[in-house]
Amino acid sequence: MWRMFNFLKKKADKISNWDFIQTDIHSHIIPGIDDGAETIEDSIKLIKEMYHHGYKKMIATPHISEDIYPNSKETIFAKRDQLREKLAKLGINIKIDAAAEYMIDGNFVNLAKEEQLLPLFDNYVLVEMSYLVESPYLDIAIFALQTHGYKPILAHPERYSFYHNNLDKYNELKNKGCLFQLNTIAFSGYYGKSVKKTAEYLLGKNMYEFCGSDIHHLKHVNALHSVLSSKHTKQLEEYHFRNNEIDLAEQFDSSSVLAGDSFHN
């Protein structure tokens, strides 16, 4: 009987969705604008999966880079509004907003100085680097952001392999004022053992402030949800990520109030 009770208790304690996060601050769900969803149908599939697994809000963060993805506020918001309209027609009750994931390049420094950035919320800006080499603009970009009132959130720091053998660099970045955003997928092993190990290190040192899915396609969604059956789930649930402190109410205009409380297939 005691063993049966323990079995039932463990089963009841199993975490089956991401409702303890609710707000995904990093995703590529806007169609045809970067290397994420290609069509609006792809977008809907991704969003449905995230909704069914407990997310209530998603911030789309299309890439902006000087050479490959020269997106702007106008191109991003136009596509965002199309996606919102489609979701409303389908009765998908999830909040969608859009910001950007900025590559730290020369053009980004100019955008920061001109205060032409799209923040995730308030004055928090999501930035990234190449996975191959540290950006030569990193220090000047951090300085420019802070000088103009922004707070940098470095996306997926665990993925920068050039830091894996020099973990002190993460402390340096924190001391310079960078906040860190975990790609939760890292714990599935999707990006490789070294990335997973580094994510475990950073989480264990309480160096993350936010987490995000960074989903581009259904393979990412499947990898993300596989983490729910891993040994890391309880630690992630108990970790104090700041995602749920984000109040998106002021960011949404009337077009973002989506009708319906269920999915209509």
The 8 nearest C-alpha neighbors of each residue, nearest first, counted from 0:
[[1, 3, 2, 4, 5, 6, 7, 8],
 [2, 0, 4, 3, 5, 6, 7, 8],
 [1, 3, 5, 4, 0, 6, 7, 8],
 [2, 4, 0, 6, 1, 5, 7, 8],
 [5, 3, 1, 7, 2, 6, 8, 0],
 [6, 4, 8, 2, 3, 7, 9, 1],
 [7, 5, 3, 9, 4, 8, 2, 10],
 [6, 8, 10, 4, 5, 9, 11, 3],
 [7, 9, 5, 11, 10, 6, 4, 12],
 [10, 8, 12, 6, 11, 7, 5, 13],
 [9, 11, 7, 13, 8, 12, 6, 5],
 [10, 12, 8, 9, 13, 7, 14, 6],
 [13, 11, 9, 10, 8, 14, 7, 15],
 [12, 14, 10, 11, 15, 9, 228, 227],
 [15, 13, 16, 12, 227, 232, 233, 228],
 [14, 16, 13, 227, 17, 52, 228, 224],
 [17, 15, 52, 53, 18, 14, 227, 224],
 [18, 16, 53, 19, 20, 52, 54, 21],
 [17, 19, 53, 21, 20, 16, 54, 52],
 [18, 20, 17, 21, 236, 53, 16, 243],
 [19, 21, 18, 17, 22, 243, 242, 54],
 [22, 20, 54, 18, 55, 19, 56, 53],
 [23, 21, 56, 20, 57, 242, 54, 55],
 [24, 22, 57, 211, 25, 58, 56, 212],
 [23, 25, 58, 211, 57, 22, 26, 242],
 [26, 24, 211, 213, 60, 23, 212, 58],
 [27, 25, 213, 59, 214, 60, 28, 212],
 [26, 28, 35, 215, 59, 61, 60, 214],
 [27, 29, 42, 36, 26, 59, 30, 35],
 [30, 28, 27, 36, 42, 79, 78, 59],
 [31, 29, 36, 38, 37, 39, 32, 28],
 [32, 30, 37, 38, 33, 36, 29, 35],
 [31, 33, 30, 29, 61, 34, 35, 70],
 [34, 32, 35, 31, 61, 62, 68, 27],
 [35, 33, 36, 215, 32, 37, 27, 31],
 [36, 34, 215, 27, 33, 28, 37, 216],
 [37, 35, 30, 28, 41, 42, 38, 215],
 [36, 38, 31, 30, 35, 41, 39, 34],
 [39, 37, 30, 41, 40, 36, 31, 42],
 [38, 40, 42, 30, 41, 43, 82, 37],
 [39, 41, 43, 38, 42, 44, 37, 30],
 [42, 40, 38, 44, 39, 36, 43, 37],
 [41, 43, 39, 28, 45, 40, 44, 36],
 [42, 44, 46, 40, 45, 41, 47, 39],
 [45, 43, 41, 47, 42, 46, 48, 40],
 [46, 44, 42, 48, 43, 47, 49, 41],
 [45, 47, 49, 43, 48, 44, 50, 42],
 [48, 46, 50, 44, 49, 45, 43, 51],
 [49, 47, 51, 45, 46, 50, 52, 44],
 [48, 50, 46, 52, 47, 51, 54, 45],
 [51, 49, 54, 47, 52, 53, 48, 46],
 [50, 52, 48, 49, 53, 47, 54, 16],
 [53, 51, 16, 49, 50, 17, 54, 48],
 [52, 54, 18, 17, 50, 16, 51, 21],
 [53, 55, 21, 50, 49, 18, 56, 22],
 [56, 54, 21, 93, 22, 50, 94, 53],
 [57, 55, 22, 94, 93, 54, 95, 21],
 [58, 56, 23, 95, 22, 24, 94, 59],
 [57, 59, 96, 24, 97, 95, 25, 23],
 [58, 60, 97, 26, 27, 28, 25, 96],
 [59, 61, 99, 98, 100, 26, 25, 27],
 [62, 60, 99, 27, 100, 33, 59, 63],
 [63, 61, 100, 101, 99, 68, 33, 64],
 [62, 64, 101, 68, 70, 69, 100, 102],
 [65, 63, 68, 102, 69, 66, 67, 101],
 [64, 66, 69, 106, 67, 68, 63, 104],
 [65, 67, 64, 68, 69, 63, 106, 104],
 [68, 66, 64, 65, 69, 63, 33, 62],
 [67, 69, 64, 63, 70, 62, 66, 33],
 [70, 68, 63, 64, 65, 67, 71, 66],
 [71, 69, 63, 68, 74, 75, 72, 62],
 [72, 70, 73, 74, 75, 69, 63, 76],
 [71, 73, 75, 74, 76, 117, 70, 98],
 [72, 74, 71, 76, 75, 77, 70, 78],
 [75, 73, 71, 77, 76, 72, 70, 78],
 [74, 76, 72, 78, 73, 77, 79, 71],
 [75, 77, 79, 73, 78, 74, 72, 80],
 [78, 76, 80, 74, 79, 75, 73, 81],
 [79, 77, 81, 75, 80, 76, 82, 74],
 [80, 78, 76, 82, 77, 81, 75, 83],
 [79, 81, 83, 77, 82, 78, 76, 84],
 [82, 80, 78, 84, 79, 83, 85, 77],
 [81, 83, 79, 85, 80, 84, 86, 78],
 [82, 84, 80, 86, 85, 81, 87, 79],
 [85, 83, 87, 81, 82, 86, 80, 88],
 [86, 84, 82, 88, 87, 83, 81, 89],
 [87, 85, 89, 83, 91, 88, 84, 90],
 [86, 88, 257, 90, 84, 89, 258, 85],
 [87, 89, 85, 86, 90, 84, 258, 91],
 [90, 88, 86, 87, 91, 263, 85, 262],
 [91, 89, 259, 87, 258, 88, 262, 92],
 [92, 90, 86, 262, 89, 93, 261, 87],
 [91, 93, 260, 257, 259, 90, 258, 261],
 [92, 94, 55, 56, 91, 95, 50, 257],
 [95, 93, 56, 57, 55, 255, 96, 92],
 [96, 94, 57, 58, 56, 93, 83, 255],
 [97, 95, 58, 59, 57, 94, 98, 79],
 [96, 98, 59, 58, 60, 79, 99, 95],
 [97, 99, 60, 117, 119, 118, 59, 58],
 [100, 98, 60, 61, 62, 117, 101, 63],
 [101, 99, 62, 125, 60, 126, 61, 63],
 [102, 100, 126, 63, 62, 127, 99, 103],
 [101, 103, 127, 64, 128, 104, 126, 63],
 [102, 104, 107, 128, 127, 101, 136, 126],
 [103, 105, 107, 106, 102, 136, 108, 65],
 [106, 104, 108, 107, 136, 109, 103, 65],
 [105, 107, 109, 108, 104, 65, 110, 64],
 [108, 106, 110, 104, 109, 105, 103, 111],
 [107, 109, 111, 140, 105, 106, 110, 112],
 [110, 108, 112, 106, 107, 111, 113, 105],
 [111, 109, 107, 113, 115, 112, 108, 114],
 [110, 112, 114, 108, 109, 113, 144, 143],
 [111, 113, 109, 114, 110, 143, 108, 147],
 [112, 114, 110, 111, 115, 109, 116, 147],
 [115, 113, 111, 112, 116, 110, 147, 109],
 [116, 114, 110, 113, 111, 117, 112, 109],
 [115, 117, 114, 118, 110, 111, 124, 99],
 [116, 118, 98, 99, 119, 115, 124, 72],
 [119, 117, 124, 123, 120, 122, 98, 116],
 [118, 120, 98, 123, 124, 117, 125, 121],
 [119, 121, 118, 123, 122, 245, 247, 124],
 [120, 122, 123, 118, 119, 149, 124, 245],
 [123, 121, 149, 118, 120, 150, 124, 148],
 [122, 124, 150, 118, 119, 120, 121, 149],
 [125, 123, 118, 151, 152, 119, 150, 122],
 [124, 126, 152, 100, 153, 151, 101, 154],
 [127, 125, 101, 153, 100, 154, 102, 152],
 [126, 128, 102, 154, 153, 101, 103, 100],
 [129, 127, 102, 103, 134, 130, 133, 126],
 [128, 130, 131, 132, 133, 127, 134, 159],
 [129, 131, 159, 132, 128, 160, 158, 161],
 [132, 130, 129, 161, 160, 133, 159, 128],
 [131, 133, 129, 130, 134, 161, 128, 159],
 [132, 134, 135, 128, 129, 131, 161, 137],
 [133, 135, 136, 137, 128, 132, 103, 129],
 [136, 134, 137, 133, 138, 104, 139, 103],
 [137, 135, 134, 139, 140, 138, 104, 103],
 [138, 136, 140, 134, 139, 135, 141, 103],
 [139, 137, 141, 140, 136, 142, 135, 175],
 [138, 140, 142, 136, 141, 137, 143, 108],
 [139, 141, 143, 137, 142, 108, 138, 136],
 [142, 140, 144, 138, 143, 139, 137, 145],
 [141, 143, 139, 145, 140, 144, 146, 138],
 [144, 142, 140, 146, 141, 145, 139, 112],
 [145, 143, 149, 141, 147, 142, 146, 111],
 [144, 146, 148, 149, 142, 147, 143, 150],
 [147, 145, 143, 144, 148, 142, 149, 112],
 [148, 146, 145, 144, 149, 143, 112, 114],
 [147, 149, 145, 146, 144, 150, 122, 143],
 [150, 148, 144, 122, 145, 147, 123, 151],
 [149, 151, 123, 122, 124, 145, 144, 152],
 [152, 150, 124, 177, 123, 125, 178, 153],
 [153, 151, 178, 125, 179, 124, 177, 126],
 [154, 152, 179, 126, 127, 178, 125, 180],
 [153, 155, 180, 127, 156, 126, 152, 125],
 [154, 156, 181, 182, 157, 180, 158, 153],
 [157, 155, 158, 159, 154, 153, 179, 181],
 [156, 158, 198, 155, 197, 194, 159, 181],
 [159, 157, 156, 194, 155, 160, 130, 190],
 [160, 158, 130, 161, 157, 156, 162, 131],
 [159, 161, 163, 162, 158, 130, 131, 194],
 [160, 162, 159, 163, 132, 131, 164, 133],
 [163, 161, 165, 160, 164, 159, 166, 168],
 [164, 162, 160, 165, 161, 166, 197, 159],
 [165, 163, 162, 166, 161, 160, 167, 168],
 [164, 166, 162, 167, 163, 168, 161, 169],
 [165, 167, 168, 169, 162, 163, 164, 170],
 [168, 166, 170, 169, 165, 171, 162, 172],
 [169, 167, 171, 166, 170, 165, 172, 162],
 [170, 168, 172, 167, 171, 166, 173, 162],
 [171, 169, 173, 167, 168, 172, 174, 166],
 [170, 172, 168, 174, 169, 173, 175, 167],
 [171, 173, 175, 169, 174, 170, 177, 168],
 [172, 174, 177, 170, 176, 175, 171, 169],
 [175, 173, 171, 176, 172, 170, 177, 169],
 [176, 174, 172, 173, 177, 171, 141, 138],
 [175, 177, 173, 174, 178, 172, 151, 150],
 [178, 176, 173, 151, 172, 152, 175, 153],
 [177, 179, 152, 153, 208, 151, 176, 173],
 [180, 178, 207, 153, 152, 208, 154, 209],
 [181, 179, 209, 210, 154, 155, 207, 153],
 [182, 180, 210, 155, 183, 211, 209, 207],
 [181, 183, 155, 211, 184, 212, 185, 210],
 [182, 184, 185, 181, 212, 186, 211, 210],
 [185, 183, 223, 182, 186, 187, 222, 212],
 [184, 186, 195, 183, 187, 188, 182, 190],
 [187, 185, 184, 195, 188, 183, 226, 231],
 [186, 188, 226, 189, 185, 184, 222, 225],
 [187, 189, 191, 186, 190, 185, 195, 192],
 [188, 190, 187, 191, 185, 184, 222, 186],
 [191, 189, 188, 185, 194, 192, 195, 158],
 [190, 192, 188, 189, 194, 193, 195, 185],
 [193, 191, 195, 194, 188, 196, 190, 189],
 [192, 194, 196, 195, 191, 197, 163, 160],
 [195, 193, 197, 196, 158, 157, 192, 191],
 [194, 196, 192, 198, 185, 186, 193, 197],
 [197, 195, 199, 193, 198, 194, 192, 200],
 [196, 198, 200, 194, 199, 157, 195, 193],
 [199, 197, 195, 201, 157, 200, 196, 202],
 [198, 200, 196, 202, 197, 201, 203, 195],
 [201, 199, 197, 203, 198, 202, 204, 196],
 [202, 200, 204, 198, 206, 203, 199, 197],
 [201, 203, 205, 199, 204, 200, 206, 198],
 [202, 204, 200, 201, 205, 199, 206, 198],
 [203, 205, 201, 202, 206, 200, 207, 199],
 [206, 204, 202, 203, 207, 201, 208, 238],
 [205, 207, 201, 204, 202, 208, 179, 203],
 [208, 206, 179, 205, 209, 180, 202, 181],
 [207, 209, 240, 179, 241, 178, 180, 206],
 [210, 208, 180, 240, 241, 207, 242, 181],
 [209, 211, 181, 180, 182, 183, 240, 242],
 [212, 210, 25, 182, 23, 24, 213, 181],
 [211, 213, 214, 182, 183, 25, 26, 23],
 [214, 212, 26, 25, 211, 182, 215, 27],
 [215, 213, 26, 212, 219, 27, 216, 220],
 [214, 216, 35, 27, 36, 219, 213, 28],
 [217, 215, 218, 219, 214, 36, 35, 220],
 [216, 218, 220, 219, 221, 45, 215, 214],
 [219, 217, 221, 220, 216, 222, 215, 214],
 [218, 220, 222, 217, 214, 221, 216, 223],
 [219, 221, 217, 223, 218, 222, 224, 214],
 [220, 222, 218, 224, 223, 219, 217, 225],
 [223, 221, 219, 225, 220, 224, 187, 184],
 [224, 222, 184, 220, 221, 225, 226, 219],
 [223, 225, 221, 226, 222, 227, 220, 16],
 [226, 224, 222, 227, 223, 228, 221, 187],
 [225, 227, 229, 224, 187, 228, 223, 186],
 [228, 226, 225, 232, 224, 229, 15, 14],
 [227, 229, 226, 225, 230, 232, 14, 224],
 [230, 228, 226, 231, 227, 232, 225, 187],
 [229, 231, 232, 228, 233, 234, 226, 227],
 [232, 230, 234, 229, 233, 235, 226, 186],
 [233, 231, 235, 234, 227, 230, 229, 236],
 [232, 234, 236, 235, 231, 237, 230, 14],
 [233, 235, 237, 231, 232, 236, 238, 230],
 [236, 234, 238, 232, 233, 237, 231, 239],
 [235, 237, 233, 234, 238, 232, 19, 20],
 [236, 238, 234, 235, 233, 239, 232, 240],
 [239, 237, 235, 236, 240, 234, 205, 202],
 [240, 238, 241, 237, 208, 236, 235, 209],
 [241, 239, 209, 208, 242, 238, 210, 207],
 [240, 242, 244, 209, 243, 208, 239, 245],
 [243, 241, 244, 240, 22, 209, 245, 20],
 [242, 244, 245, 241, 22, 20, 21, 240],
 [245, 243, 241, 242, 246, 240, 22, 247],
 [246, 244, 243, 242, 247, 120, 241, 22],
 [245, 247, 248, 244, 249, 243, 120, 250],
 [246, 248, 250, 249, 245, 251, 120, 96],
 [249, 247, 250, 246, 251, 252, 245, 94],
 [250, 248, 247, 251, 246, 252, 120, 121],
 [251, 249, 247, 248, 252, 96, 120, 246],
 [252, 250, 255, 249, 248, 247, 253, 96],
 [251, 253, 254, 255, 250, 256, 249, 248],
 [252, 254, 255, 256, 251, 257, 250, 248],
 [253, 255, 252, 256, 83, 257, 251, 80],
 [256, 254, 253, 251, 252, 257, 83, 94],
 [257, 255, 254, 253, 258, 94, 252, 251],
 [256, 258, 87, 92, 255, 259, 91, 90],
 [259, 257, 90, 87, 92, 256, 260, 91],
 [260, 258, 90, 261, 92, 91, 257, 87],
 [259, 261, 92, 90, 91, 258, 262, 257],
 [262, 260, 259, 91, 90, 263, 92, 89],
 [261, 263, 91, 90, 264, 89, 260, 259],
 [264, 262, 89, 90, 261, 91, 259, 88],
 [263, 262, 89, 261, 90, 91, 47, 43]]
